[in-house]
Amino acid sequence: MMGMVGVWEVATGKNLAQFKSGDFTSWGIIKSPHYLGGIFGLAFSPDGKSLLCCGMGEMRDPMAATAK
């Protein structure tokens, strides 16, 4: 929900990477103040060197039908 992404090595449980992006979360300001959004999908590239993240993206107010 807050745009946090972590990558772990399954065999060892070692944290390999971590980042946060506010681009996946919106804060409602008009109808009901709250966070909305989150990351909807993650996919590694075939070579395992890149991670694609997709989410709702920022908008002025998610509850006021101002979505892109």
Residue frames relative to the residue before (quaternion, step in Angstrom):
aa qw qx qy qz dx dy dz
M 1.0000 0.0000 0.0000 0.0000 0.00 0.00 0.00
M 0.7711 0.3576 -0.1875 0.4924 3.59 0.95 -0.82
G 0.6036 -0.6222 0.3388 0.3658 3.58 1.22 0.32
M 0.4423 0.6795 -0.4688 0.3507 3.60 1.18 0.45
V 0.0356 -0.7804 0.6243 -0.0020 3.57 -0.93 0.95
G 0.0124 -0.7884 0.6150 -0.0122 3.56 -0.94 0.92
V 0.1662 -0.7642 0.6167 0.0895 3.55 -1.13 0.71
W 0.0615 -0.8030 0.5927 -0.0108 3.56 -0.76 1.10
E 0.4318 -0.6251 0.5763 0.3010 3.50 -1.29 0.47
V 0.4399 -0.7434 0.4381 0.2489 3.56 -0.47 1.20
A 0.6756 0.5309 -0.3069 0.4094 3.59 0.83 -0.94
T 0.8038 0.2827 -0.1325 0.5064 3.59 0.95 -0.86
G 0.4071 -0.7068 0.4760 0.3287 3.58 1.18 -0.48
K 0.4195 0.7204 -0.4526 0.3165 3.58 1.29 0.17
N 0.3912 -0.6995 0.5503 0.2339 3.57 -0.98 0.95
L 0.2031 -0.8202 0.5292 0.0771 3.58 -0.56 1.20
A 0.7991 -0.0547 0.0742 0.5941 3.57 1.06 -0.69
Q 0.0076 0.7798 -0.6256 0.0218 3.53 -1.22 0.56
F 0.1475 0.7776 -0.6059 0.0805 3.58 -1.03 0.79
K 0.2337 -0.7460 0.6065 0.1452 3.53 -1.32 0.34
S 0.0306 -0.7828 0.6215 0.0080 3.54 -1.04 0.82
G 0.3592 -0.7393 0.5342 0.1975 3.55 -0.81 1.00
D 0.4936 0.6902 -0.4110 0.3332 3.58 1.28 -0.16
F 0.6908 0.4792 -0.2805 0.4631 3.59 1.21 -0.28
T 0.7236 0.4139 -0.2164 0.5082 3.59 1.24 -0.10
S 0.1108 -0.7800 0.6129 0.0606 3.57 -1.04 0.80
W 0.2795 -0.7344 0.5976 0.1595 3.53 -1.19 0.66
G 0.3546 -0.7385 0.5374 0.2001 3.58 -0.68 1.13
I 0.1034 -0.8325 0.5432 0.0344 3.60 -0.76 0.99
I 0.7137 0.4698 -0.2644 0.4472 3.61 1.13 -0.42
K 0.8219 0.2739 -0.1369 0.4802 3.59 0.44 -1.17
S 0.7934 -0.1283 0.0985 0.5868 3.60 0.87 -0.84
P 0.3400 -0.7728 0.4961 0.2025 3.60 -0.36 1.18
H 0.3913 0.6721 -0.5583 0.2890 3.58 -0.60 1.19
Y 0.5243 -0.6081 0.4851 0.3463 3.56 -1.28 0.28
L 0.0126 -0.7784 0.6273 -0.0195 3.54 -1.13 0.73
G 0.5867 0.5916 -0.4245 0.3543 3.55 -1.07 0.56
G 0.1508 0.7941 -0.5856 0.0617 3.50 -0.90 -0.97
I 0.5679 -0.5653 0.4752 0.3635 3.49 -1.37 0.07
F 0.2479 -0.8137 0.5157 0.1024 3.55 -0.68 1.12
G 0.8204 0.0055 0.0122 0.5717 3.59 1.14 -0.45
L 0.0876 -0.7642 0.6378 0.0379 3.54 -1.21 0.67
A 0.0789 0.7890 -0.6069 0.0532 3.58 -1.05 0.75
F 0.3450 -0.7136 0.5727 0.2092 3.55 -1.00 0.87
S 0.5100 -0.5977 0.5119 0.3473 3.57 -1.18 0.57
P 0.6708 -0.5183 0.3334 0.4125 3.61 -1.15 0.47
D 0.7065 0.4397 -0.2781 0.4796 3.62 1.05 -0.64
G 0.4825 -0.7122 0.4004 0.3156 3.61 1.30 0.00
K 0.5617 0.6372 -0.3716 0.3746 3.60 1.24 0.14
S 0.7622 0.2746 -0.1616 0.5635 3.59 1.22 -0.31
L 0.1842 -0.7601 0.6143 0.1050 3.54 -1.21 0.59
L 0.2077 -0.7709 0.5943 0.0970 3.57 -0.76 1.08
C 0.0726 -0.7899 0.6087 0.0137 3.58 -0.83 1.02
C 0.0194 -0.7916 0.6104 0.0211 3.57 -0.97 0.78
G 0.0548 0.7922 -0.6034 0.0726 3.52 -1.13 0.74
M 0.7509 -0.4054 0.2835 0.4375 3.50 -1.34 -0.06
G 0.3410 -0.7372 0.5145 0.2749 3.59 0.95 -0.80
E 0.6066 -0.5798 0.4123 0.3548 3.51 -1.27 0.39
M 0.0330 0.7680 -0.6395 0.0124 3.54 -1.18 0.62
R 0.6759 -0.5224 0.3280 0.4034 3.58 -1.16 0.50
D 0.7706 -0.1835 0.1298 0.5964 3.57 0.85 -0.93
P 0.3695 -0.7823 0.4572 0.2062 3.60 -0.28 1.26
M 0.7109 0.4490 -0.2734 0.4671 3.61 1.03 -0.61
A 0.6747 0.4898 -0.3006 0.4632 3.61 1.24 -0.09
A 0.5095 -0.6893 0.3876 0.3393 3.58 1.25 0.50
T 0.4283 0.6857 -0.4833 0.3359 3.59 0.91 0.90
A 0.3147 0.7807 -0.4886 0.2298 3.59 1.24 0.37
K 0.4293 -0.6709 0.5421 0.2678 3.53 -1.24 0.59
